[in-house]
């Protein structure tokens, strides 16, 4: 049984929205409305151009990027964001927080902020946005329903015992930061760490398996990055935190004869009844 959401009893309100990946073209009307009507807009965005664009919709846009620092744990930064957001909500203001893509994907603060606001009796909700995953399917022509997809954060994948289905697509996120247990790096852990990832993947894939390095476009005039390389060459590929690694299927799906027979028997029974 799910716990019912508390009925809001206080005047402050929180909306967490996603602006999508491509500037200007992915923002939904309802997310735009939240930005325009808010008393305060917090922007968790790394691009000054995007922040200036937001200021056309609301004059009080406050960047959260200044809380980042090389060598400082990202978790500490995220907790600082949470404190800043909740301070304005508790002051009775309508607060909107804007994230890239979908605000609920690879983002700790949005979920915690909504949880904290609701627990204190404030109205809080999240609006979906166009994510990098959505762009990936469009740019690469991948239908996730054809073979299936597994998604892993790269560090979690190498540090824990996770099992791969090589008959489907495997998508690895934040590969540039793979192996970062400190949460303090902002750019890249480097080739040696990516070699750890390759060594792990080589248990399931041949080293000459072709993989895809992908980064979606953030401006309408840009093109996505789509590079195809061999798995063995991944450590030497230049990468930023925005790149994603896609491993296409390495084998065909194998039918389970027993289940096929069982389903066929059910089909025959259904035909008899009909």
Secondary structure, DSSP 8 states (H G I E B T S, - for coil): ---------SS-EEEEEE-BSSTTTS--HHHHHHHHH-SEEEEE-S-HHHHHHHHTT-S-EEE-GGG--TTS-HHHHHHHHHHHHHHHHHTT-EEEEEESB-TTSS-HHHHHHHHHHHHTT-EEEE-----HHHHHHHHHT--HHHH-EEEEEHHHHHHS-----TTSEEEEE-GGGTT-SSS--SS---HHHHHHHHHHHTTTS-TT-EEEEEE--SSTTS--EEEEEEGGGGGGS---TT-EEEE---S-----HHHHHHHHHHHHHHHHH-
